[in-house]
Amino acid sequence: MKPVNPTVQRFKNISELMSYLHQPVPSHPLIAMVNYDNMAVNTLRKQQKIAIDFYKISFKPSFKGQIKYGQGYYDFQGGGLAFLKPQQIVTSSNDERGYEGYSLYFHTDFIRNYPLANSIHQYGFFSYSASEALFLSDKEQRVIGDLFRSIESELSNNIDQYSQDVLVSQIDLLLNYSNRFYNRQFITRKIINNEIIAQLDDLLEDYFNKETPLINGLPSVQYISGQLNVSQRYLSDMLHVIAGQNTQQYIHEKIIARAKDRLSTTNLLVSEIAYELGFEHPQSFSKLFKTKTEQSPLEFRNSFH
């Protein structure tokens, strides 16, 4: 076991992690489940940074307290799911209550010869931050709890030629339900999501009102998500459900709206407007404008005369 750096504990395989957690040797080296209710002791130090080279899905029956979304907080009490993809670095909980429920671990090699190996990259929630966990209603919690118990039961059976097929199918079903419930969460938490969108609008307005584009160029998705304190994928997925656009498309829409205003109310050259908006090359601005409006910037301006 090699640390990534002096402060990060890295686990390259599942057996290594199970040994560290004082868990039984997994019946299959590429998949294992930990039931925290059966753990005699929590061996992870508080605030310890760890990295794993495999997937992790955690199901907790209760998340208590304030959960942070962007710049704000939301009081929540209920079950939830959190997801990690290989090589992500996370910090262990400061609260003993953080160790309850189940954690499912599976290696990429376990799903390699199945369609899931290709489709798993489509589940954006593996790139969300811990504060963007999936919160479950009572009904959803029962569905997910039953799935985890089914996987736990299958793992307790003797391994045979069908075991891997069954387990991969169960993981696939778990991810499909998670996808459905995340989309529900984007819709039902409209107040929180609308606050994030309002902050996004204010951020872009402020960005273009100053000379920031002349200095830093076009606002990037990375910059925007960083300013809003949400992960890039969460912001993009949320906007897609709420506004029908990903973050890049949303930014482009605001750029075109700003460009239309400048083209219709000023005598600035197209190139001057392009530089003002943060484009390095006016041709790039003209191409984007025509793609979005089916008119060149000059054609749009001339339509006002």
Order of alpha helices (4+ residues) and beta strands (2+ residues): beta-alpha-beta-beta-beta-beta-beta-beta-alpha-beta-alpha-alpha-alpha-alpha-alpha-alpha-alpha-alpha-alpha-alpha
